[in-house]
């Protein structure tokens, strides 16, 4: 392909992207209806072939798209950190086959961790102790409004790795050591 074609193709794709982003709700609904009709006219084989073409285009441009997708994901989750918690919880619930009835509005991030009292901070590395973390109070009950709490990553990792008897033994041992 010559440089002229590639340059103009990039311009065309940019113009298409702008048209897509600037759609009105009516245009969006019309496009959705068009897609429904398009799919209804196609045989399963034709639909499969269209999916393969789409995947081929994606894998062809994957290296170029990866950083863009990563940045989009990062900024979207920095703008609303509850979104990352919600999507992660929904995925884990599906994998573990446990109830999931929460909504995004059920996730309220407190200023301080209710367990350890440390200030919760957003936008840190995934293993940061100050990062807010979604906790299931009783893991077997799943993600329900009554069974979730947002605590610090540190508190959640401590809670995740032990059971009540171990915690009481640990506290008793620490008290004995402190009195010596």
mmCIF file of the C-alpha atoms, coordinates in Angstrom:
data_MODEL
# 
_entry.id   MODEL 
# 
loop_
_atom_site.group_PDB 
_atom_site.id 
_atom_site.type_symbol 
_atom_site.label_atom_id 
_atom_site.label_alt_id 
_atom_site.label_comp_id 
_atom_site.label_asym_id 
_atom_site.label_entity_id 
_atom_site.label_seq_id 
_atom_site.pdbx_PDB_ins_code 
_atom_site.Cartn_x 
_atom_site.Cartn_y 
_atom_site.Cartn_z 
_atom_site.occupancy 
_atom_site.B_iso_or_equiv 
_atom_site.pdbx_formal_charge 
_atom_site.auth_seq_id 
_atom_site.auth_comp_id 
_atom_site.auth_asym_id 
_atom_site.auth_atom_id 
_atom_site.pdbx_PDB_model_num 
ATOM 1   C CA . UNK A 1 1   ? 0.000   0.000   0.000  1.00 0.00 ? 1   UNK A CA 1 
ATOM 2   C CA . UNK A 1 2   ? 1.222   3.464   -0.722 1.00 0.00 ? 2   UNK A CA 1 
ATOM 3   C CA . UNK A 1 3   ? 1.634   6.236   1.855  1.00 0.00 ? 3   UNK A CA 1 
ATOM 4   C CA . UNK A 1 4   ? -1.172  8.313   0.372  1.00 0.00 ? 4   UNK A CA 1 
ATOM 5   C CA . UNK A 1 5   ? -3.696  5.498   0.901  1.00 0.00 ? 5   UNK A CA 1 
ATOM 6   C CA . UNK A 1 6   ? -2.576  4.857   4.492  1.00 0.00 ? 6   UNK A CA 1 
ATOM 7   C CA . UNK A 1 7   ? -2.675  8.573   5.354  1.00 0.00 ? 7   UNK A CA 1 
ATOM 8   C CA . UNK A 1 8   ? -6.187  8.996   3.928  1.00 0.00 ? 8   UNK A CA 1 
ATOM 9   C CA . UNK A 1 9   ? -7.383  5.751   5.521  1.00 0.00 ? 9   UNK A CA 1 
ATOM 10  C CA . UNK A 1 10  ? -6.309  7.118   8.909  1.00 0.00 ? 10  UNK A CA 1 
ATOM 11  C CA . UNK A 1 11  ? -8.219  10.350  8.215  1.00 0.00 ? 11  UNK A CA 1 
ATOM 12  C CA . UNK A 1 12  ? -11.306 8.359   7.223  1.00 0.00 ? 12  UNK A CA 1 
ATOM 13  C CA . UNK A 1 13  ? -11.144 6.280   10.402 1.00 0.00 ? 13  UNK A CA 1 
ATOM 14  C CA . UNK A 1 14  ? -10.765 9.446   12.516 1.00 0.00 ? 14  UNK A CA 1 
ATOM 15  C CA . UNK A 1 15  ? -13.806 10.998  10.814 1.00 0.00 ? 15  UNK A CA 1 
ATOM 16  C CA . UNK A 1 16  ? -15.825 7.797   11.384 1.00 0.00 ? 16  UNK A CA 1 
ATOM 17  C CA . UNK A 1 17  ? -14.834 7.794   15.048 1.00 0.00 ? 17  UNK A CA 1 
ATOM 18  C CA . UNK A 1 18  ? -15.953 11.415  15.465 1.00 0.00 ? 18  UNK A CA 1 
ATOM 19  C CA . UNK A 1 19  ? -19.280 10.682  13.778 1.00 0.00 ? 19  UNK A CA 1 
ATOM 20  C CA . UNK A 1 20  ? -19.757 7.695   16.086 1.00 0.00 ? 20  UNK A CA 1 
ATOM 21  C CA . UNK A 1 21  ? -18.942 9.683   19.237 1.00 0.00 ? 21  UNK A CA 1 
ATOM 22  C CA . UNK A 1 22  ? -21.182 12.609  18.298 1.00 0.00 ? 22  UNK A CA 1 
ATOM 23  C CA . UNK A 1 23  ? -24.351 10.572  17.680 1.00 0.00 ? 23  UNK A CA 1 
ATOM 24  C CA . UNK A 1 24  ? -27.597 11.713  19.204 1.00 0.00 ? 24  UNK A CA 1 
ATOM 25  C CA . UNK A 1 25  ? -29.676 9.158   21.141 1.00 0.00 ? 25  UNK A CA 1 
ATOM 26  C CA . UNK A 1 26  ? -32.079 8.950   18.173 1.00 0.00 ? 26  UNK A CA 1 
ATOM 27  C CA . UNK A 1 27  ? -29.192 8.200   15.807 1.00 0.00 ? 27  UNK A CA 1 
ATOM 28  C CA . UNK A 1 28  ? -27.900 5.582   18.239 1.00 0.00 ? 28  UNK A CA 1 
ATOM 29  C CA . UNK A 1 29  ? -31.312 3.888   18.371 1.00 0.00 ? 29  UNK A CA 1 
ATOM 30  C CA . UNK A 1 30  ? -31.570 3.987   14.587 1.00 0.00 ? 30  UNK A CA 1 
ATOM 31  C CA . UNK A 1 31  ? -28.128 2.373   14.308 1.00 0.00 ? 31  UNK A CA 1 
ATOM 32  C CA . UNK A 1 32  ? -29.076 -0.351  16.781 1.00 0.00 ? 32  UNK A CA 1 
ATOM 33  C CA . UNK A 1 33  ? -32.224 -1.057  14.752 1.00 0.00 ? 33  UNK A CA 1 
ATOM 34  C CA . UNK A 1 34  ? -30.145 -1.178  11.567 1.00 0.00 ? 34  UNK A CA 1 
ATOM 35  C CA . UNK A 1 35  ? -27.815 -3.715  13.210 1.00 0.00 ? 35  UNK A CA 1 
ATOM 36  C CA . UNK A 1 36  ? -30.790 -5.866  14.269 1.00 0.00 ? 36  UNK A CA 1 
ATOM 37  C CA . UNK A 1 37  ? -32.173 -5.885  10.744 1.00 0.00 ? 37  UNK A CA 1 
ATOM 38  C CA . UNK A 1 38  ? -28.741 -6.611  9.285  1.00 0.00 ? 38  UNK A CA 1 
ATOM 39  C CA . UNK A 1 39  ? -28.307 -9.606  11.605 1.00 0.00 ? 39  UNK A CA 1 
ATOM 40  C CA . UNK A 1 40  ? -31.829 -10.878 10.848 1.00 0.00 ? 40  UNK A CA 1 
ATOM 41  C CA . UNK A 1 41  ? -31.051 -11.017 7.120  1.00 0.00 ? 41  UNK A CA 1 
ATOM 42  C CA . UNK A 1 42  ? -27.861 -13.044 7.588  1.00 0.00 ? 42  UNK A CA 1 
ATOM 43  C CA . UNK A 1 43  ? -27.416 -16.776 7.979  1.00 0.00 ? 43  UNK A CA 1 
ATOM 44  C CA . UNK A 1 44  ? -25.435 -18.094 10.968 1.00 0.00 ? 44  UNK A CA 1 
ATOM 45  C CA . UNK A 1 45  ? -22.528 -18.837 8.628  1.00 0.00 ? 45  UNK A CA 1 
ATOM 46  C CA . UNK A 1 46  ? -22.494 -15.250 7.345  1.00 0.00 ? 46  UNK A CA 1 
ATOM 47  C CA . UNK A 1 47  ? -22.599 -13.904 10.898 1.00 0.00 ? 47  UNK A CA 1 
ATOM 48  C CA . UNK A 1 48  ? -19.715 -16.182 11.869 1.00 0.00 ? 48  UNK A CA 1 
ATOM 49  C CA . UNK A 1 49  ? -17.733 -15.012 8.846  1.00 0.00 ? 49  UNK A CA 1 
ATOM 50  C CA . UNK A 1 50  ? -18.367 -11.360 9.812  1.00 0.00 ? 50  UNK A CA 1 
ATOM 51  C CA . UNK A 1 51  ? -17.134 -12.072 13.348 1.00 0.00 ? 51  UNK A CA 1 
ATOM 52  C CA . UNK A 1 52  ? -13.979 -13.666 11.976 1.00 0.00 ? 52  UNK A CA 1 
ATOM 53  C CA . UNK A 1 53  ? -13.311 -10.640 9.763  1.00 0.00 ? 53  UNK A CA 1 
ATOM 54  C CA . UNK A 1 54  ? -13.749 -8.348  12.732 1.00 0.00 ? 54  UNK A CA 1 
ATOM 55  C CA . UNK A 1 55  ? -11.358 -10.424 14.828 1.00 0.00 ? 55  UNK A CA 1 
ATOM 56  C CA . UNK A 1 56  ? -8.831  -10.475 11.995 1.00 0.00 ? 56  UNK A CA 1 
ATOM 57  C CA . UNK A 1 57  ? -8.896  -6.680  11.878 1.00 0.00 ? 57  UNK A CA 1 
ATOM 58  C CA . UNK A 1 58  ? -8.475  -6.539  15.650 1.00 0.00 ? 58  UNK A CA 1 
ATOM 59  C CA . UNK A 1 59  ? -5.532  -8.946  15.752 1.00 0.00 ? 59  UNK A CA 1 
ATOM 60  C CA . UNK A 1 60  ? -3.906  -7.178  12.817 1.00 0.00 ? 60  UNK A CA 1 
ATOM 61  C CA . UNK A 1 61  ? -3.962  -3.864  14.737 1.00 0.00 ? 61  UNK A CA 1 
ATOM 62  C CA . UNK A 1 62  ? -3.660  -5.343  18.221 1.00 0.00 ? 62  UNK A CA 1 
ATOM 63  C CA . UNK A 1 63  ? -0.201  -3.981  18.976 1.00 0.00 ? 63  UNK A CA 1 
ATOM 64  C CA . UNK A 1 64  ? -1.316  -0.500  18.004 1.00 0.00 ? 64  UNK A CA 1 
ATOM 65  C CA . UNK A 1 65  ? -4.581  -0.772  19.944 1.00 0.00 ? 65  UNK A CA 1 
ATOM 66  C CA . UNK A 1 66  ? -3.208  -2.302  23.160 1.00 0.00 ? 66  UNK A CA 1 
ATOM 67  C CA . UNK A 1 67  ? -1.828  0.911   24.692 1.00 0.00 ? 67  UNK A CA 1 
ATOM 68  C CA . UNK A 1 68  ? -4.941  2.841   23.660 1.00 0.00 ? 68  UNK A CA 1 
ATOM 69  C CA . UNK A 1 69  ? -7.237  0.268   25.245 1.00 0.00 ? 69  UNK A CA 1 
ATOM 70  C CA . UNK A 1 70  ? -5.099  0.116   28.392 1.00 0.00 ? 70  UNK A CA 1 
ATOM 71  C CA . UNK A 1 71  ? -5.209  3.911   28.736 1.00 0.00 ? 71  UNK A CA 1 
ATOM 72  C CA . UNK A 1 72  ? -8.970  3.980   28.135 1.00 0.00 ? 72  UNK A CA 1 
ATOM 73  C CA . UNK A 1 73  ? -9.482  1.305   30.799 1.00 0.00 ? 73  UNK A CA 1 
ATOM 74  C CA . UNK A 1 74  ? -7.210  3.132   33.244 1.00 0.00 ? 74  UNK A CA 1 
ATOM 75  C CA . UNK A 1 75  ? -8.842  6.545   32.847 1.00 0.00 ? 75  UNK A CA 1 
ATOM 76  C CA . UNK A 1 76  ? -12.353 5.110   33.001 1.00 0.00 ? 76  UNK A CA 1 
ATOM 77  C CA . UNK A 1 77  ? -11.561 3.361   36.275 1.00 0.00 ? 77  UNK A CA 1 
ATOM 78  C CA . UNK A 1 78  ? -9.755  6.399   37.704 1.00 0.00 ? 78  UNK A CA 1 
ATOM 79  C CA . UNK A 1 79  ? -12.812 8.543   36.993 1.00 0.00 ? 79  UNK A CA 1 
ATOM 80  C CA . UNK A 1 80  ? -15.073 6.073   38.807 1.00 0.00 ? 80  UNK A CA 1 
ATOM 81  C CA . UNK A 1 81  ? -13.163 3.471   40.868 1.00 0.00 ? 81  UNK A CA 1 
ATOM 82  C CA . UNK A 1 82  ? -16.442 1.792   41.799 1.00 0.00 ? 82  UNK A CA 1 
ATOM 83  C CA . UNK A 1 83  ? -16.681 0.615   38.196 1.00 0.00 ? 83  UNK A CA 1 
ATOM 84  C CA . UNK A 1 84  ? -13.575 -1.555  38.527 1.00 0.00 ? 84  UNK A CA 1 
ATOM 85  C CA . UNK A 1 85  ? -14.890 -3.045  41.782 1.00 0.00 ? 85  UNK A CA 1 
ATOM 86  C CA . UNK A 1 86  ? -18.308 -3.676  40.270 1.00 0.00 ? 86  UNK A CA 1 
ATOM 87  C CA . UNK A 1 87  ? -17.000 -5.319  37.093 1.00 0.00 ? 87  UNK A CA 1 
ATOM 88  C CA . UNK A 1 88  ? -14.488 -7.431  39.023 1.00 0.00 ? 88  UNK A CA 1 
ATOM 89  C CA . UNK A 1 89  ? -17.150 -8.574  41.485 1.00 0.00 ? 89  UNK A CA 1 
ATOM 90  C CA . UNK A 1 90  ? -19.546 -9.435  38.685 1.00 0.00 ? 90  UNK A CA 1 
ATOM 91  C CA . UNK A 1 91  ? -16.866 -11.521 36.964 1.00 0.00 ? 91  UNK A CA 1 
ATOM 92  C CA . UNK A 1 92  ? -15.890 -13.339 40.199 1.00 0.00 ? 92  UNK A CA 1 
ATOM 93  C CA . UNK A 1 93  ? -19.546 -14.043 41.000 1.00 0.00 ? 93  UNK A CA 1 
ATOM 94  C CA . UNK A 1 94  ? -20.051 -15.613 37.591 1.00 0.00 ? 94  UNK A CA 1 
ATOM 95  C CA . UNK A 1 95  ? -16.892 -17.729 37.900 1.00 0.00 ? 95  UNK A CA 1 
ATOM 96  C CA . UNK A 1 96  ? -17.633 -18.863 41.482 1.00 0.00 ? 96  UNK A CA 1 
ATOM 97  C CA . UNK A 1 97  ? -21.358 -19.269 40.789 1.00 0.00 ? 97  UNK A CA 1 
ATOM 98  C CA . UNK A 1 98  ? -22.433 -17.113 43.732 1.00 0.00 ? 98  UNK A CA 1 
ATOM 99  C CA . UNK A 1 99  ? -25.279 -14.557 43.967 1.00 0.00 ? 99  UNK A CA 1 
ATOM 100 C CA . UNK A 1 100 ? -24.702 -11.097 42.502 1.00 0.00 ? 100 UNK A CA 1 
ATOM 101 C CA . UNK A 1 101 ? -27.465 -8.553  43.131 1.00 0.00 ? 101 UNK A CA 1 
ATOM 102 C CA . UNK A 1 102 ? -25.585 -5.308  43.763 1.00 0.00 ? 102 UNK A CA 1 
ATOM 103 C CA . UNK A 1 103 ? -25.702 -2.216  41.592 1.00 0.00 ? 103 UNK A CA 1 
ATOM 104 C CA . UNK A 1 104 ? -23.087 0.464   41.047 1.00 0.00 ? 104 UNK A CA 1 
ATOM 105 C CA . UNK A 1 105 ? -25.032 2.766   43.397 1.00 0.00 ? 105 UNK A CA 1 
ATOM 106 C CA . UNK A 1 106 ? -24.652 0.211   46.227 1.00 0.00 ? 106 UNK A CA 1 
ATOM 107 C CA . UNK A 1 107 ? -20.893 0.755   46.192 1.00 0.00 ? 107 UNK A CA 1 
ATOM 108 C CA . UNK A 1 108 ? -20.151 3.752   48.403 1.00 0.00 ? 108 UNK A CA 1 
ATOM 109 C CA . UNK A 1 109 ? -16.461 4.338   49.054 1.00 0.00 ? 109 UNK A CA 1 
ATOM 110 C CA . UNK A 1 110 ? -15.887 5.742   52.569 1.00 0.00 ? 110 UNK A CA 1 
ATOM 111 C CA . UNK A 1 111 ? -13.121 8.230   53.281 1.00 0.00 ? 111 UNK A CA 1 
ATOM 112 C CA . UNK A 1 112 ? -11.520 5.933   55.859 1.00 0.00 ? 112 UNK A CA 1 
ATOM 113 C CA . UNK A 1 113 ? -11.321 2.159   56.133 1.00 0.00 ? 113 UNK A CA 1 
ATOM 114 C CA . UNK A 1 114 ? -13.986 1.003   58.633 1.00 0.00 ? 114 UNK A CA 1 
ATOM 115 C CA . UNK A 1 115 ? -11.676 -1.799  59.844 1.00 0.00 ? 115 UNK A CA 1 
ATOM 116 C CA . UNK A 1 116 ? -8.212  -0.231  60.142 1.00 0.00 ? 116 UNK A CA 1 
ATOM 117 C CA . UNK A 1 117 ? -9.070  3.468   60.085 1.00 0.00 ? 117 UNK A CA 1 
ATOM 118 C CA . UNK A 1 118 ? -6.557  4.303   57.328 1.00 0.00 ? 118 UNK A CA 1 
ATOM 119 C CA . UNK A 1 119 ? -7.428  6.894   54.663 1.00 0.00 ? 119 UNK A CA 1 
ATOM 120 C CA . UNK A 1 120 ? -8.534  5.226   51.410 1.00 0.00 ? 120 UNK A CA 1 
ATOM 121 C CA . UNK A 1 121 ? -6.814  6.487   48.261 1.00 0.00 ? 121 UNK A CA 1 
ATOM 122 C CA . UNK A 1 122 ? -7.791  5.911   44.635 1.00 0.00 ? 122 UNK A CA 1 
ATOM 123 C CA . UNK A 1 123 ? -5.452  5.538   41.649 1.00 0.00 ? 123 UNK A CA 1 
ATOM 124 C CA . UNK A 1 124 ? -2.678  3.658   43.379 1.00 0.00 ? 124 UNK A CA 1 
ATOM 125 C CA . UNK A 1 125 ? -1.017  0.422   42.300 1.00 0.00 ? 125 UNK A CA 1 
ATOM 126 C CA . UNK A 1 126 ? -3.285  -2.662  42.553 1.00 0.00 ? 126 UNK A CA 1 
ATOM 127 C CA . UNK A 1 127 ? -1.472  -4.029  45.631 1.00 0.00 ? 127 UNK A CA 1 
ATOM 128 C CA . UNK A 1 128 ? -1.439  -0.772  47.582 1.00 0.00 ? 128 UNK A CA 1 
ATOM 129 C CA . UNK A 1 129 ? -2.756  -1.175  51.162 1.00 0.00 ? 129 UNK A CA 1 
ATOM 130 C CA . UNK A 1 130 ? -4.716  2.115   51.004 1.00 0.00 ? 130 UNK A CA 1 
ATOM 131 C CA . UNK A 1 131 ? -6.686  1.103   47.915 1.00 0.00 ? 131 UNK A CA 1 
ATOM 132 C CA . UNK A 1 132 ? -10.442 0.572   48.486 1.00 0.00 ? 132 UNK A CA 1 
ATOM 133 C CA . UNK A 1 133 ? -11.464 -3.066  48.148 1.00 0.00 ? 133 UNK A CA 1 
ATOM 134 C CA . UNK A 1 134 ? -14.865 -4.737  47.939 1.00 0.00 ? 134 UNK A CA 1 
ATOM 135 C CA . UNK A 1 135 ? -15.347 -7.273  50.725 1.00 0.00 ? 135 UNK A CA 1 
ATOM 136 C CA . UNK A 1 136 ? -17.952 -9.997  51.108 1.00 0.00 ? 136 UNK A CA 1 
ATOM 137 C CA . UNK A 1 137 ? -18.630 -10.175 54.847 1.00 0.00 ? 137 UNK A CA 1 
ATOM 138 C CA . UNK A 1 138 ? -19.708 -13.805 54.537 1.00 0.00 ? 138 UNK A CA 1 
ATOM 139 C CA . UNK A 1 139 ? -18.151 -15.124 51.309 1.00 0.00 ? 139 UNK A CA 1 
ATOM 140 C CA . UNK A 1 140 ? -20.692 -17.893 50.772 1.00 0.00 ? 140 UNK A CA 1 
ATOM 141 C CA . UNK A 1 141 ? -23.585 -15.376 50.619 1.00 0.00 ? 141 UNK A CA 1 
ATOM 142 C CA . UNK A 1 142 ? -22.170 -13.699 47.522 1.00 0.00 ? 142 UNK A CA 1 
ATOM 143 C CA . UNK A 1 143 ? -22.401 -10.081 46.436 1.00 0.00 ? 143 UNK A CA 1 
ATOM 144 C CA . UNK A 1 144 ? -25.625 -8.769  47.955 1.00 0.00 ? 144 UNK A CA 1 
ATOM 145 C CA . UNK A 1 145 ? -26.213 -5.268  49.305 1.00 0.00 ? 145 UNK A CA 1 
ATOM 146 C CA . UNK A 1 146 ? -26.398 -6.543  52.886 1.00 0.00 ? 146 UNK A CA 1 
ATOM 147 C CA . UNK A 1 147 ? -23.245 -8.669  52.530 1.00 0.00 ? 147 UNK A CA 1 
ATOM 148 C CA . UNK A 1 148 ? -20.743 -6.214  51.045 1.00 0.00 ? 148 UNK A CA 1 
ATOM 149 C CA . UNK A 1 149 ? -18.515 -3.576  52.569 1.00 0.00 ? 149 UNK A CA 1 
ATOM 150 C CA . UNK A 1 150 ? -15.766 -1.425  51.102 1.00 0.00 ? 150 UNK A CA 1 
ATOM 151 C CA . UNK A 1 151 ? -12.626 -1.648  53.212 1.00 0.00 ? 151 UNK A CA 1 
ATOM 152 C CA . UNK A 1 152 ? -8.916  -1.108  52.603 1.00 0.00 ? 152 UNK A CA 1 
ATOM 153 C CA . UNK A 1 153 ? -6.952  -3.581  50.515 1.00 0.00 ? 153 UNK A CA 1 
ATOM 154 C CA . UNK A 1 154 ? -4.796  -4.298  53.592 1.00 0.00 ? 154 UNK A CA 1 
ATOM 155 C CA . UNK A 1 155 ? -7.805  -5.195  55.754 1.00 0.00 ? 155 UNK A CA 1 
ATOM 156 C CA . UNK A 1 156 ? -9.301  -7.333  53.005 1.00 0.00 ? 156 UNK A CA 1 
ATOM 157 C CA . UNK A 1 157 ? -6.063  -9.252  52.463 1.00 0.00 ? 157 UNK A CA 1 
ATOM 158 C CA . UNK A 1 158 ? -5.740  -9.866  56.213 1.00 0.00 ? 158 UNK A CA 1 
ATOM 159 C CA . UNK A 1 159 ? -9.348  -11.047 56.354 1.00 0.00 ? 159 UNK A CA 1 
ATOM 160 C CA . UNK A 1 160 ? -8.970  -13.188 53.231 1.00 0.00 ? 160 UNK A CA 1 
ATOM 161 C CA . UNK A 1 161 ? -5.984  -15.132 54.549 1.00 0.00 ? 161 UNK A CA 1 
ATOM 162 C CA . UNK A 1 162 ? -7.316  -16.233 57.925 1.00 0.00 ? 162 UNK A CA 1 
ATOM 163 C CA . UNK A 1 163 ? -10.218 -17.514 59.971 1.00 0.00 ? 163 UNK A CA 1 
ATOM 164 C CA . UNK A 1 164 ? -11.625 -16.227 63.272 1.00 0.00 ? 164 UNK A CA 1 
ATOM 165 C CA . UNK A 1 165 ? -9.838  -18.814 65.426 1.00 0.00 ? 165 UNK A CA 1 
ATOM 166 C CA . UNK A 1 166 ? -6.491  -17.895 63.864 1.00 0.00 ? 166 UNK A CA 1 
ATOM 167 C CA . UNK A 1 167 ? -7.138  -14.201 64.454 1.00 0.00 ? 167 UNK A CA 1 
ATOM 168 C CA . UNK A 1 168 ? -7.998  -14.744 68.125 1.00 0.00 ? 168 UNK A CA 1 
ATOM 169 C CA . UNK A 1 169 ? -4.848  -16.854 68.594 1.00 0.00 ? 169 UNK A CA 1 
ATOM 170 C CA . UNK A 1 170 ? -2.795  -14.151 66.898 1.00 0.00 ? 170 UNK A CA 1 
ATOM 171 C CA . UNK A 1 171 ? -4.285  -11.375 69.055 1.00 0.00 ? 171 UNK A CA 1 
ATOM 172 C CA . UNK A 1 172 ? -3.742  -13.400 72.242 1.00 0.00 ? 172 UNK A CA 1 
ATOM 173 C CA . UNK A 1 173 ? -0.132  -14.091 71.254 1.00 0.00 ? 173 UNK A CA 1 
ATOM 174 C CA . UNK A 1 174 ? 0.470   -10.419 70.452 1.00 0.00 ? 174 UNK A CA 1 
ATOM 175 C CA . UNK A 1 175 ? -1.000  -9.381  73.826 1.00 0.00 ? 175 UNK A CA 1 
ATOM 176 C CA . UNK A 1 176 ? 1.305   -11.835 75.635 1.00 0.00 ? 176 UNK A CA 1 
ATOM 177 C CA . UNK A 1 177 ? 4.329   -10.546 73.736 1.00 0.00 ? 177 UNK A CA 1 
ATOM 178 C CA . UNK A 1 178 ? 3.432   -6.932  74.466 1.00 0.00 ? 178 UNK A CA 1 
ATOM 179 C CA . UNK A 1 179 ? 3.189   -7.532  78.242 1.00 0.00 ? 179 UNK A CA 1 
ATOM 180 C CA . UNK A 1 180 ? 6.684   -9.125  78.473 1.00 0.00 ? 180 UNK A CA 1 
# 
